[in-house]
Amino acid sequence: MKYVCSFVYTNSSPSAVLLVLEPWAEEVLLAPGVRAQLVGEGGLVGSAFELEQLDDRLIVYAWPDSIASLRIL
């Protein structure tokens, strides 16, 4: 069985937010009210995403030996 961790982020601010998925440097600009789902698979059970919130962006770090995907909802 593969380990999976996921969460949904909603841009509730009145401005666009840049979502950055590391270590792949994938970037998506989320308009106000837009939701994105991030899913990570693999690695050690209990691993999780690490989040860093800056003024104009949310940086999401996947854990070692994982594969992550980003989907706009």
N, CA, C and O atoms as a Tripos MOL2 file, in Angstrom:
@<TRIPOS>MOLECULE
protein
  292   291    73     0     0
PROTEIN
NO_CHARGES

@<TRIPOS>ATOM
      1 N           0.8450   -1.1860    0.0000 N.3       1 MET1
      2 CA          0.0000    0.0000    0.0000 C.3       1 MET1
      3 C           0.8870    1.2440    0.0000 C.2       1 MET1
      4 O           1.8510    1.3220    0.7610 O.2       1 MET1
      5 N           0.5640    2.2030   -0.8420 N.am      2 LYS2
      6 CA          1.3400    3.4180   -0.9900 C.3       2 LYS2
      7 C           0.8590    4.4800   -0.0040 C.2       2 LYS2
      8 O          -0.3440    4.6590    0.1900 O.2       2 LYS2
      9 N           1.8060    5.1820    0.6180 N.am      3 TYR3
     10 CA          1.4640    6.2660    1.5350 C.3       3 TYR3
     11 C           1.0330    7.4930    0.7370 C.2       3 TYR3
     12 O           1.7040    7.8810   -0.2190 O.2       3 TYR3
     13 N          -0.0970    8.1090    1.1320 N.am      4 VAL4
     14 CA         -0.6390    9.2930    0.4530 C.3       4 VAL4
     15 C          -0.9860   10.3510    1.4920 C.2       4 VAL4
     16 O          -1.5600   10.0470    2.5380 O.2       4 VAL4
     17 N          -0.6360   11.5850    1.1940 N.am      5 CYS5
     18 CA         -0.9860   12.7270    2.0360 C.3       5 CYS5
     19 C          -1.5160   13.8220    1.1170 C.2       5 CYS5
     20 O          -0.9180   14.0910    0.0750 O.2       5 CYS5
     21 N          -2.6330   14.4610    1.4840 N.am      6 SER6
     22 CA         -3.1720   15.5100    0.6230 C.3       6 SER6
     23 C          -3.8200   16.6130    1.4430 C.2       6 SER6
     24 O          -4.1740   16.4250    2.6070 O.2       6 SER6
     25 N          -3.9670   17.7740    0.8010 N.am      7 PHE7
     26 CA         -4.7050   18.8670    1.4110 C.3       7 PHE7
     27 C          -5.2300   19.7880    0.3130 C.2       7 PHE7
     28 O          -4.7590   19.7510   -0.8240 O.2       7 PHE7
     29 N          -6.2130   20.6130    0.6720 N.am      8 VAL8
     30 CA         -6.7890   21.5880   -0.2490 C.3       8 VAL8
     31 C          -6.4910   22.9770    0.3060 C.2       8 VAL8
     32 O          -6.6750   23.2410    1.4940 O.2       8 VAL8
     33 N          -6.0250   23.8600   -0.5790 N.am      9 TYR9
     34 CA         -5.7410   25.2520   -0.2200 C.3       9 TYR9
     35 C          -6.7150   26.1440   -0.9710 C.2       9 TYR9
     36 O          -6.9030   25.9840   -2.1770 O.2       9 TYR9
     37 N          -7.3350   27.0830   -0.2650 N.am     10 THR10
     38 CA         -8.2270   28.0690   -0.8790 C.3      10 THR10
     39 C          -7.6050   29.4410   -0.7300 C.2      10 THR10
     40 O          -7.2340   29.8470    0.3710 O.2      10 THR10
     41 N          -7.4890   30.1560   -1.8420 N.am     11 ASN11
     42 CA         -6.9920   31.5250   -1.7760 C.3      11 ASN11
     43 C          -8.1520   32.4170   -1.3380 C.2      11 ASN11
     44 O          -8.9720   32.8210   -2.1630 O.2      11 ASN11
     45 N          -8.2200   32.7170   -0.0660 N.am     12 SER12
     46 CA         -9.2930   33.5430    0.4880 C.3      12 SER12
     47 C          -8.9420   35.0230    0.5050 C.2      12 SER12
     48 O          -9.7240   35.8410    0.9900 O.2      12 SER12
     49 N          -7.7820   35.3700   -0.0150 N.am     13 SER13
     50 CA         -7.3710   36.7770   -0.0200 C.3      13 SER13
     51 C          -7.9830   37.4980   -1.2250 C.2      13 SER13
     52 O          -8.4470   36.8520   -2.1650 O.2      13 SER13
     53 N          -7.9860   38.8240   -1.1970 N.am     14 PRO14
     54 CA         -8.5290   39.5820   -2.3300 C.3      14 PRO14
     55 C          -7.5450   39.6960   -3.5050 C.2      14 PRO14
     56 O          -7.8820   40.2550   -4.5480 O.2      14 PRO14
     57 N          -6.3360   39.1670   -3.3290 N.am     15 SER15
     58 CA         -5.3120   39.2350   -4.3750 C.3      15 SER15
     59 C          -4.9050   37.8370   -4.8170 C.2      15 SER15
     60 O          -5.1120   36.8580   -4.0990 O.2      15 SER15
     61 N          -4.3250   37.7600   -6.0090 N.am     16 ALA16
     62 CA         -3.7950   36.4870   -6.4880 C.3      16 ALA16
     63 C          -2.6270   36.0510   -5.6030 C.2      16 ALA16
     64 O          -1.8920   36.8840   -5.0730 O.2      16 ALA16
     65 N          -2.4670   34.7420   -5.4520 N.am     17 VAL17
     66 CA         -1.3800   34.1680   -4.6640 C.3      17 VAL17
     67 C          -0.6320   33.1830   -5.5550 C.2      17 VAL17
     68 O          -1.2430   32.3670   -6.2450 O.2      17 VAL17
     69 N           0.6860   33.2670   -5.5330 N.am     18 LEU18
     70 CA          1.5120   32.3320   -6.2830 C.3      18 LEU18
     71 C           1.7460   31.1030   -5.4180 C.2      18 LEU18
     72 O           2.2990   31.2070   -4.3230 O.2      18 LEU18
     73 N           1.3270   29.9400   -5.9030 N.am     19 LEU19
     74 CA          1.5700   28.6880   -5.2010 C.3      19 LEU19
     75 C           2.7810   28.0360   -5.8610 C.2      19 LEU19
     76 O           2.7860   27.8140   -7.0720 O.2      19 LEU19
     77 N           3.8150   27.7270   -5.0620 N.am     20 VAL20
     78 CA          5.0520   27.1430   -5.5690 C.3      20 VAL20
     79 C           5.2120   25.7630   -4.9540 C.2      20 VAL20
     80 O           5.1920   25.6170   -3.7310 O.2      20 VAL20
     81 N           5.3700   24.7540   -5.7950 N.am     21 LEU21
     82 CA          5.5570   23.3790   -5.3340 C.3      21 LEU21
     83 C           7.0220   23.0200   -5.4800 C.2      21 LEU21
     84 O           7.5380   22.9520   -6.5960 O.2      21 LEU21
     85 N           7.6940   22.7910   -4.3690 N.am     22 GLU22
     86 CA          9.1180   22.4540   -4.3470 C.3      22 GLU22
     87 C           9.3050   20.9740   -4.0240 C.2      22 GLU22
     88 O           8.4730   20.4120   -3.3120 O.2      22 GLU22
     89 N          10.3390   20.3260   -4.5050 N.am     23 PRO23
     90 CA         11.5500   20.8750   -5.1020 C.3      23 PRO23
     91 C          11.4910   21.0190   -6.6140 C.2      23 PRO23
     92 O          12.5300   21.2280   -7.2410 O.2      23 PRO23
     93 N          10.3220   20.9160   -7.2180 N.am     24 TRP24
     94 CA         10.2020   20.9650   -8.6810 C.3      24 TRP24
     95 C          10.0460   22.3820   -9.2190 C.2      24 TRP24
     96 O          10.0860   22.5870  -10.4330 O.2      24 TRP24
     97 N           9.8710   23.3520   -8.3480 N.am     25 ALA25
     98 CA          9.6830   24.7530   -8.7300 C.3      25 ALA25
     99 C           8.4890   24.9400   -9.6670 C.2      25 ALA25
    100 O           8.4960   25.8230  -10.5250 O.2      25 ALA25
    101 N           7.4690   24.1070   -9.4960 N.am     26 GLU26
    102 CA          6.2280   24.2660  -10.2640 C.3      26 GLU26
    103 C           5.4680   25.4470   -9.6680 C.2      26 GLU26
    104 O           5.2850   25.5140   -8.4520 O.2      26 GLU26
    105 N           5.0280   26.3730  -10.5030 N.am     27 GLU27
    106 CA          4.3430   27.5710  -10.0400 C.3      27 GLU27
    107 C           2.9800   27.7130  -10.6940 C.2      27 GLU27
    108 O           2.8220   27.5030  -11.8970 O.2      27 GLU27
    109 N           1.9930   28.0760   -9.8730 N.am     28 VAL28
    110 CA          0.6330   28.3100  -10.3600 C.3      28 VAL28
    111 C           0.1130   29.5600   -9.6650 C.2      28 VAL28
    112 O           0.1780   29.6670   -8.4400 O.2      28 VAL28
    113 N          -0.4040   30.5040  -10.4430 N.am     29 LEU29
    114 CA         -0.9890   31.7190   -9.8800 C.3      29 LEU29
    115 C          -2.4590   31.4590   -9.6050 C.2      29 LEU29
    116 O          -3.2280   31.1630  -10.5200 O.2      29 LEU29
    117 N          -2.8490   31.5720   -8.3350 N.am     30 LEU30
    118 CA         -4.2320   31.3090   -7.9360 C.3      30 LEU30
    119 C          -4.9760   32.6200   -7.7460 C.2      30 LEU30
    120 O          -4.6140   33.4270   -6.8890 O.2      30 LEU30
    121 N          -5.9980   32.8310   -8.5310 N.am     31 ALA31
    122 CA         -6.8360   34.0210   -8.4010 C.3      31 ALA31
    123 C          -7.6250   33.9400   -7.0820 C.2      31 ALA31
    124 O          -7.7500   32.8630   -6.5000 O.2      31 ALA31
    125 N          -8.1480   35.0650   -6.6190 N.am     32 PRO32
    126 CA         -8.9590   35.0480   -5.3980 C.3      32 PRO32
    127 C         -10.1080   34.0390   -5.5190 C.2      32 PRO32
    128 O         -10.7770   33.9670   -6.5500 O.2      32 PRO32
    129 N         -10.3240   33.2710   -4.4630 N.am     33 GLY33
    130 CA        -11.4120   32.2930   -4.4280 C.3      33 GLY33
    131 C         -11.0980   30.9560   -5.0690 C.2      33 GLY33
    132 O         -11.9050   30.0320   -4.9640 O.2      33 GLY33
    133 N          -9.9550   30.8150   -5.7280 N.am     34 VAL34
    134 CA         -9.6000   29.5560   -6.3960 C.3      34 VAL34
    135 C          -9.0520   28.5660   -5.3740 C.2      34 VAL34
    136 O          -8.3520   28.9420   -4.4340 O.2      34 VAL34
    137 N          -9.3880   27.2830   -5.5780 N.am     35 ARG35
    138 CA         -8.9270   26.2110   -4.6930 C.3      35 ARG35
    139 C          -7.9880   25.2850   -5.4570 C.2      35 ARG35
    140 O          -8.1750   25.0310   -6.6470 O.2      35 ARG35
    141 N          -6.9790   24.7870   -4.7550 N.am     36 ALA36
    142 CA         -6.0310   23.8490   -5.3510 C.3      36 ALA36
    143 C          -5.8570   22.6650   -4.3990 C.2      36 ALA36
    144 O          -5.8170   22.8300   -3.1800 O.2      36 ALA36
    145 N          -5.7550   21.4820   -4.9750 N.am     37 GLN37
    146 CA         -5.5130   20.2760   -4.1780 C.3      37 GLN37
    147 C          -4.0960   19.7910   -4.4550 C.2      37 GLN37
    148 O          -3.6830   19.6820   -5.6100 O.2      37 GLN37
    149 N          -3.3610   19.5030   -3.3970 N.am     38 LEU38
    150 CA         -2.0230   18.9350   -3.5210 C.3      38 LEU38
    151 C          -2.0490   17.5270   -2.9530 C.2      38 LEU38
    152 O          -2.5830   17.2910   -1.8690 O.2      38 LEU38
    153 N          -1.4700   16.5990   -3.6930 N.am     39 VAL39
    154 CA         -1.4240   15.2000   -3.2840 C.3      39 VAL39
    155 C           0.0160   14.7360   -3.3870 C.2      39 VAL39
    156 O           0.6600   14.9130   -4.4210 O.2      39 VAL39
    157 N           0.5210   14.1440   -2.3150 N.am     40 GLY40
    158 CA          1.8590   13.5600   -2.3070 C.3      40 GLY40
    159 C           1.7550   12.0640   -2.0830 C.2      40 GLY40
    160 O           0.9290   11.6020   -1.2960 O.2      40 GLY40
    161 N           2.5960   11.3070   -2.7760 N.am     41 GLU41
    162 CA          2.5950    9.8500   -2.6400 C.3      41 GLU41
    163 C           4.0200    9.3540   -2.4660 C.2      41 GLU41
    164 O           4.9570    9.8870   -3.0600 O.2      41 GLU41
    165 N           4.1660    8.3240   -1.6400 N.am     42 GLY42
    166 CA          5.4600    7.6800   -1.4600 C.3      42 GLY42
    167 C           6.1930    8.1910   -0.2410 C.2      42 GLY42
    168 O           5.6830    9.0160    0.5150 O.2      42 GLY42
    169 N           7.4020    7.6830   -0.0660 N.am     43 GLY43
    170 CA          8.1910    8.0720    1.0920 C.3      43 GLY43
    171 C           7.7360    7.3620    2.3500 C.2      43 GLY43
    172 O           6.9980    6.3790    2.2860 O.2      43 GLY43
    173 N           8.1750    7.8590    3.4850 N.am     44 LEU44
    174 CA          7.8780    7.2360    4.7670 C.3      44 LEU44
    175 C           6.4630    7.5510    5.2330 C.2      44 LEU44
    176 O           5.9870    8.6760    5.0790 O.2      44 LEU44
    177 N           5.7990    6.5630    5.7990 N.am     45 VAL45
    178 CA          4.4680    6.7650    6.3770 C.3      45 VAL45
    179 C           4.5690    7.8430    7.4500 C.2      45 VAL45
    180 O           5.4880    7.8310    8.2690 O.2      45 VAL45
    181 N           3.6300    8.7630    7.4420 N.am     46 GLY46
    182 CA          3.6240    9.8550    8.4000 C.3      46 GLY46
    183 C           4.2990   11.1160    7.8870 C.2      46 GLY46
    184 O           4.2810   12.1480    8.5580 O.2      46 GLY46
    185 N           4.8950   11.0410    6.7010 N.am     47 SER47
    186 CA          5.4960   12.2350    6.1130 C.3      47 SER47
    187 C           4.4010   13.2280    5.7530 C.2      47 SER47
    188 O           3.2420   12.8520    5.5800 O.2      47 SER47
    189 N           4.7730   14.4840    5.6430 N.am     48 ALA48
    190 CA          3.7670   15.5040    5.3390 C.3      48 ALA48
    191 C           4.4040   16.6500    4.5660 C.2      48 ALA48
    192 O           5.6250   16.8090    4.5430 O.2      48 ALA48
    193 N           3.5470   17.4420    3.9360 N.am     49 PHE49
    194 CA          4.0020   18.6510    3.2650 C.3      49 PHE49
    195 C           4.4460   19.6660    4.3130 C.2      49 PHE49
    196 O           3.9420   19.6680    5.4360 O.2      49 PHE49
    197 N           5.3800   20.5160    3.9470 N.am     50 GLU50
    198 CA          5.7620   21.6410    4.7750 C.3      50 GLU50
    199 C           5.3330   22.8990    4.0300 C.2      50 GLU50
    200 O           5.5590   23.0120    2.8250 O.2      50 GLU50
    201 N           4.7160   23.8450    4.7360 N.am     51 LEU51
    202 CA          4.2000   25.0620    4.1060 C.3      51 LEU51
    203 C           4.9470   26.2850    4.6090 C.2      51 LEU51
    204 O           5.2910   26.3890    5.7870 O.2      51 LEU51
    205 N           5.1910   27.2110    3.6820 N.am     52 GLU52
    206 CA          5.7860   28.4940    4.0360 C.3      52 GLU52
    207 C           4.9510   29.5920    3.3880 C.2      52 GLU52
    208 O           4.8810   29.6740    2.1610 O.2      52 GLU52
    209 N           4.3190   30.4320    4.1950 N.am     53 GLN53
    210 CA          3.4500   31.4970    3.7040 C.3      53 GLN53
    211 C           4.2270   32.8050    3.6810 C.2      53 GLN53
    212 O           4.7270   33.2470    4.7150 O.2      53 GLN53
    213 N           4.3320   33.4280    2.5140 N.am     54 LEU54
    214 CA          4.9100   34.7590    2.3660 C.3      54 LEU54
    215 C           3.7890   35.7070    1.9590 C.2      54 LEU54
    216 O           2.6590   35.2650    1.7520 O.2      54 LEU54
    217 N           4.0750   36.9910    1.8400 N.am     55 ASP55
    218 CA          3.0280   37.9630    1.5230 C.3      55 ASP55
    219 C           2.2690   37.6350    0.2430 C.2      55 ASP55
    220 O           1.0430   37.7360    0.2030 O.2      55 ASP55
    221 N           2.9910   37.2420   -0.8010 N.am     56 ASP56
    222 CA          2.3570   37.0430   -2.1030 C.3      56 ASP56
    223 C           2.4250   35.6200   -2.6170 C.2      56 ASP56
    224 O           2.0810   35.3600   -3.7700 O.2      56 ASP56
    225 N           2.8660   34.6910   -1.7740 N.am     57 ARG57
    226 CA          3.0030   33.3010   -2.2510 C.3      57 ARG57
    227 C           2.9200   32.3010   -1.1120 C.2      57 ARG57
    228 O           3.1690   32.6180    0.0510 O.2      57 ARG57
    229 N           2.5630   31.0910   -1.4870 N.am     58 LEU58
    230 CA          2.5670   29.9430   -0.5810 C.3      58 LEU58
    231 C           3.5440   28.9440   -1.1820 C.2      58 LEU58
    232 O           3.3600   28.4940   -2.3130 O.2      58 LEU58
    233 N           4.5760   28.5980   -0.4320 N.am     59 ILE59
    234 CA          5.5530   27.6270   -0.9020 C.3      59 ILE59
    235 C           5.2660   26.3070   -0.2030 C.2      59 ILE59
    236 O           5.2020   26.2440    1.0250 O.2      59 ILE59
    237 N           5.0950   25.2580   -0.9900 N.am     60 VAL60
    238 CA          4.7860   23.9270   -0.4710 C.3      60 VAL60
    239 C           5.9780   23.0300   -0.7710 C.2      60 VAL60
    240 O           6.3810   22.8800   -1.9250 O.2      60 VAL60
    241 N           6.5350   22.4370    0.2730 N.am     61 TYR61
    242 CA          7.6730   21.5420    0.1220 C.3      61 TYR61
    243 C           7.1950   20.0990    0.2890 C.2      61 TYR61
    244 O           6.6040   19.7420    1.3090 O.2      61 TYR61
    245 N           7.4560   19.2890   -0.7140 N.am     62 ALA62
    246 CA          7.1430   17.8640   -0.6090 C.3      62 ALA62
    247 C           8.2670   17.1880    0.1760 C.2      62 ALA62
    248 O           9.3580   17.7440    0.2990 O.2      62 ALA62
    249 N           8.0100   16.0130    0.6970 N.am     63 TRP63
    250 CA          8.9960   15.3070    1.5180 C.3      63 TRP63
    251 C           9.8790   14.4080    0.6430 C.2      63 TRP63
    252 O           9.5160   14.1150   -0.4960 O.2      63 TRP63
    253 N          11.0260   13.9690    1.1570 N.am     64 PRO64
    254 CA         11.9400   13.1320    0.3750 C.3      64 PRO64
    255 C          11.2720   11.8620   -0.1370 C.2      64 PRO64
    256 O          10.4330   11.2740    0.5450 O.2      64 PRO64
    257 N          11.6430   11.4490   -1.3240 N.am     65 ASP65
    258 CA         11.1560   10.2240   -1.9710 C.3      65 ASP65
    259 C           9.6670   10.2470   -2.2700 C.2      65 ASP65
    260 O           9.0360    9.1940   -2.3660 O.2      65 ASP65
    261 N           9.0990   11.4410   -2.4170 N.am     66 SER66
    262 CA          7.6750   11.5390   -2.7570 C.3      66 SER66
    263 C           7.5090   12.0790   -4.1650 C.2      66 SER66
    264 O           8.4150   12.6770   -4.7460 O.2      66 SER66
    265 N           6.3220   11.8470   -4.6870 N.am     67 ILE67
    266 CA          5.8980   12.4310   -5.9530 C.3      67 ILE67
    267 C           4.6540   13.2440   -5.6250 C.2      67 ILE67
    268 O           3.7110   12.7220   -5.0300 O.2      67 ILE67
    269 N           4.6440   14.5090   -6.0050 N.am     68 ALA68
    270 CA          3.5240   15.3790   -5.6740 C.3      68 ALA68
    271 C           2.8440   15.8790   -6.9320 C.2      68 ALA68
    272 O           3.4780   16.0530   -7.9730 O.2      68 ALA68
    273 N           1.5520   16.1070   -6.8220 N.am     69 SER69
    274 CA          0.7950   16.6560   -7.9350 C.3      69 SER69
    275 C          -0.0970   17.7840   -7.4260 C.2      69 SER69
    276 O          -0.4860   17.8150   -6.2580 O.2      69 SER69
    277 N          -0.4050   18.6920   -8.3180 N.am     70 LEU70
    278 CA         -1.1960   19.8630   -8.0090 C.3      70 LEU70
    279 C          -2.3520   19.9180   -8.9910 C.2      70 LEU70
    280 O          -2.1590   19.7880  -10.2000 O.2      70 LEU70
    281 N          -3.5640   20.1110   -8.4640 N.am     71 ARG71
    282 CA         -4.7570   20.1560   -9.3210 C.3      71 ARG71
    283 C          -5.6140   21.3360   -8.8910 C.2      71 ARG71
    284 O          -5.8880   21.5110   -7.7040 O.2      71 ARG71
    285 N          -6.0370   22.1430   -9.8540 N.am     72 ILE72
    286 CA         -6.9570   23.2510   -9.5780 C.3      72 ILE72
    287 C          -8.3670   22.6760   -9.5280 C.2      72 ILE72
    288 O          -8.7780   21.9280  -10.4150 O.2      72 ILE72
    289 N          -9.0980   23.0330   -8.4860 N.am     73 LEU73
    290 CA        -10.4630   22.5020   -8.3080 C.3      73 LEU73
    291 C         -11.4920   23.4670   -8.8600 C.2      73 LEU73
    292 O         -12.6900   23.1920   -8.8000 O.2      73 LEU73
@<TRIPOS>BOND
     1     1     2 1
     2     2     3 1
     3     3     4 2
     4     3     5 am
     5     5     6 1
     6     6     7 1
     7     7     8 2
     8     7     9 am
     9     9    10 1
    10    10    11 1
    11    11    12 2
    12    11    13 am
    13    13    14 1
    14    14    15 1
    15    15    16 2
    16    15    17 am
    17    17    18 1
    18    18    19 1
    19    19    20 2
    20    19    21 am
    21    21    22 1
    22    22    23 1
    23    23    24 2
    24    23    25 am
    25    25    26 1
    26    26    27 1
    27    27    28 2
    28    27    29 am
    29    29    30 1
    30    30    31 1
    31    31    32 2
    32    31    33 am
    33    33    34 1
    34    34    35 1
    35    35    36 2
    36    35    37 am
    37    37    38 1
    38    38    39 1
    39    39    40 2
    40    39    41 am
    41    41    42 1
    42    42    43 1
    43    43    44 2
    44    43    45 am
    45    45    46 1
    46    46    47 1
    47    47    48 2
    48    47    49 am
    49    49    50 1
    50    50    51 1
    51    51    52 2
    52    51    53 am
    53    53    54 1
    54    54    55 1
    55    55    56 2
    56    55    57 am
    57    57    58 1
    58    58    59 1
    59    59    60 2
    60    59    61 am
    61    61    62 1
    62    62    63 1
    63    63    64 2
    64    63    65 am
    65    65    66 1
    66    66    67 1
    67    67    68 2
    68    67    69 am
    69    69    70 1
    70    70    71 1
    71    71    72 2
    72    71    73 am
    73    73    74 1
    74    74    75 1
    75    75    76 2
    76    75    77 am
    77    77    78 1
    78    78    79 1
    79    79    80 2
    80    79    81 am
    81    81    82 1
    82    82    83 1
    83    83    84 2
    84    83    85 am
    85    85    86 1
    86    86    87 1
    87    87    88 2
    88    87    89 am
    89    89    90 1
    90    90    91 1
    91    91    92 2
    92    91    93 am
    93    93    94 1
    94    94    95 1
    95    95    96 2
    96    95    97 am
    97    97    98 1
    98    98    99 1
    99    99   100 2
   100    99   101 am
   101   101   102 1
   102   102   103 1
   103   103   104 2
   104   103   105 am
   105   105   106 1
   106   106   107 1
   107   107   108 2
   108   107   109 am
   109   109   110 1
   110   110   111 1
   111   111   112 2
   112   111   113 am
   113   113   114 1
   114   114   115 1
   115   115   116 2
   116   115   117 am
   117   117   118 1
   118   118   119 1
   119   119   120 2
   120   119   121 am
   121   121   122 1
   122   122   123 1
   123   123   124 2
   124   123   125 am
   125   125   126 1
   126   126   127 1
   127   127   128 2
   128   127   129 am
   129   129   130 1
   130   130   131 1
   131   131   132 2
   132   131   133 am
   133   133   134 1
   134   134   135 1
   135   135   136 2
   136   135   137 am
   137   137   138 1
   138   138   139 1
   139   139   140 2
   140   139   141 am
   141   141   142 1
   142   142   143 1
   143   143   144 2
   144   143   145 am
   145   145   146 1
   146   146   147 1
   147   147   148 2
   148   147   149 am
   149   149   150 1
   150   150   151 1
   151   151   152 2
   152   151   153 am
   153   153   154 1
   154   154   155 1
   155   155   156 2
   156   155   157 am
   157   157   158 1
   158   158   159 1
   159   159   160 2
   160   159   161 am
   161   161   162 1
   162   162   163 1
   163   163   164 2
   164   163   165 am
   165   165   166 1
   166   166   167 1
   167   167   168 2
   168   167   169 am
   169   169   170 1
   170   170   171 1
   171   171   172 2
   172   171   173 am
   173   173   174 1
   174   174   175 1
   175   175   176 2
   176   175   177 am
   177   177   178 1
   178   178   179 1
   179   179   180 2
   180   179   181 am
   181   181   182 1
   182   182   183 1
   183   183   184 2
   184   183   185 am
   185   185   186 1
   186   186   187 1
   187   187   188 2
   188   187   189 am
   189   189   190 1
   190   190   191 1
   191   191   192 2
   192   191   193 am
   193   193   194 1
   194   194   195 1
   195   195   196 2
   196   195   197 am
   197   197   198 1
   198   198   199 1
   199   199   200 2
   200   199   201 am
   201   201   202 1
   202   202   203 1
   203   203   204 2
   204   203   205 am
   205   205   206 1
   206   206   207 1
   207   207   208 2
   208   207   209 am
   209   209   210 1
   210   210   211 1
   211   211   212 2
   212   211   213 am
   213   213   214 1
   214   214   215 1
   215   215   216 2
   216   215   217 am
   217   217   218 1
   218   218   219 1
   219   219   220 2
   220   219   221 am
   221   221   222 1
   222   222   223 1
   223   223   224 2
   224   223   225 am
   225   225   226 1
   226   226   227 1
   227   227   228 2
   228   227   229 am
   229   229   230 1
   230   230   231 1
   231   231   232 2
   232   231   233 am
   233   233   234 1
   234   234   235 1
   235   235   236 2
   236   235   237 am
   237   237   238 1
   238   238   239 1
   239   239   240 2
   240   239   241 am
   241   241   242 1
   242   242   243 1
   243   243   244 2
   244   243   245 am
   245   245   246 1
   246   246   247 1
   247   247   248 2
   248   247   249 am
   249   249   250 1
   250   250   251 1
   251   251   252 2
   252   251   253 am
   253   253   254 1
   254   254   255 1
   255   255   256 2
   256   255   257 am
   257   257   258 1
   258   258   259 1
   259   259   260 2
   260   259   261 am
   261   261   262 1
   262   262   263 1
   263   263   264 2
   264   263   265 am
   265   265   266 1
   266   266   267 1
   267   267   268 2
   268   267   269 am
   269   269   270 1
   270   270   271 1
   271   271   272 2
   272   271   273 am
   273   273   274 1
   274   274   275 1
   275   275   276 2
   276   275   277 am
   277   277   278 1
   278   278   279 1
   279   279   280 2
   280   279   281 am
   281   281   282 1
   282   282   283 1
   283   283   284 2
   284   283   285 am
   285   285   286 1
   286   286   287 1
   287   287   288 2
   288   287   289 am
   289   289   290 1
   290   290   291 1
   291   291   292 2
@<TRIPOS>SUBSTRUCTURE
     1 MET1         2 RESIDUE 1 A MET
     2 LYS2         6 RESIDUE 1 A LYS
     3 TYR3        10 RESIDUE 1 A TYR
     4 VAL4        14 RESIDUE 1 A VAL
     5 CYS5        18 RESIDUE 1 A CYS
     6 SER6        22 RESIDUE 1 A SER
     7 PHE7        26 RESIDUE 1 A PHE
     8 VAL8        30 RESIDUE 1 A VAL
     9 TYR9        34 RESIDUE 1 A TYR
    10 THR10       38 RESIDUE 1 A THR
    11 ASN11       42 RESIDUE 1 A ASN
    12 SER12       46 RESIDUE 1 A SER
    13 SER13       50 RESIDUE 1 A SER
    14 PRO14       54 RESIDUE 1 A PRO
    15 SER15       58 RESIDUE 1 A SER
    16 ALA16       62 RESIDUE 1 A ALA
    17 VAL17       66 RESIDUE 1 A VAL
    18 LEU18       70 RESIDUE 1 A LEU
    19 LEU19       74 RESIDUE 1 A LEU
    20 VAL20       78 RESIDUE 1 A VAL
    21 LEU21       82 RESIDUE 1 A LEU
    22 GLU22       86 RESIDUE 1 A GLU
    23 PRO23       90 RESIDUE 1 A PRO
    24 TRP24       94 RESIDUE 1 A TRP
    25 ALA25       98 RESIDUE 1 A ALA
    26 GLU26      102 RESIDUE 1 A GLU
    27 GLU27      106 RESIDUE 1 A GLU
    28 VAL28      110 RESIDUE 1 A VAL
    29 LEU29      114 RESIDUE 1 A LEU
    30 LEU30      118 RESIDUE 1 A LEU
    31 ALA31      122 RESIDUE 1 A ALA
    32 PRO32      126 RESIDUE 1 A PRO
    33 GLY33      130 RESIDUE 1 A GLY
    34 VAL34      134 RESIDUE 1 A VAL
    35 ARG35      138 RESIDUE 1 A ARG
    36 ALA36      142 RESIDUE 1 A ALA
    37 GLN37      146 RESIDUE 1 A GLN
    38 LEU38      150 RESIDUE 1 A LEU
    39 VAL39      154 RESIDUE 1 A VAL
    40 GLY40      158 RESIDUE 1 A GLY
    41 GLU41      162 RESIDUE 1 A GLU
    42 GLY42      166 RESIDUE 1 A GLY
    43 GLY43      170 RESIDUE 1 A GLY
    44 LEU44      174 RESIDUE 1 A LEU
    45 VAL45      178 RESIDUE 1 A VAL
    46 GLY46      182 RESIDUE 1 A GLY
    47 SER47      186 RESIDUE 1 A SER
    48 ALA48      190 RESIDUE 1 A ALA
    49 PHE49      194 RESIDUE 1 A PHE
    50 GLU50      198 RESIDUE 1 A GLU
    51 LEU51      202 RESIDUE 1 A LEU
    52 GLU52      206 RESIDUE 1 A GLU
    53 GLN53      210 RESIDUE 1 A GLN
    54 LEU54      214 RESIDUE 1 A LEU
    55 ASP55      218 RESIDUE 1 A ASP
    56 ASP56      222 RESIDUE 1 A ASP
    57 ARG57      226 RESIDUE 1 A ARG
    58 LEU58      230 RESIDUE 1 A LEU
    59 ILE59      234 RESIDUE 1 A ILE
    60 VAL60      238 RESIDUE 1 A VAL
    61 TYR61      242 RESIDUE 1 A TYR
    62 ALA62      246 RESIDUE 1 A ALA
    63 TRP63      250 RESIDUE 1 A TRP
    64 PRO64      254 RESIDUE 1 A PRO
    65 ASP65      258 RESIDUE 1 A ASP
    66 SER66      262 RESIDUE 1 A SER
    67 ILE67      266 RESIDUE 1 A ILE
    68 ALA68      270 RESIDUE 1 A ALA
    69 SER69      274 RESIDUE 1 A SER
    70 LEU70      278 RESIDUE 1 A LEU
    71 ARG71      282 RESIDUE 1 A ARG
    72 ILE72      286 RESIDUE 1 A ILE
    73 LEU73      290 RESIDUE 1 A LEU
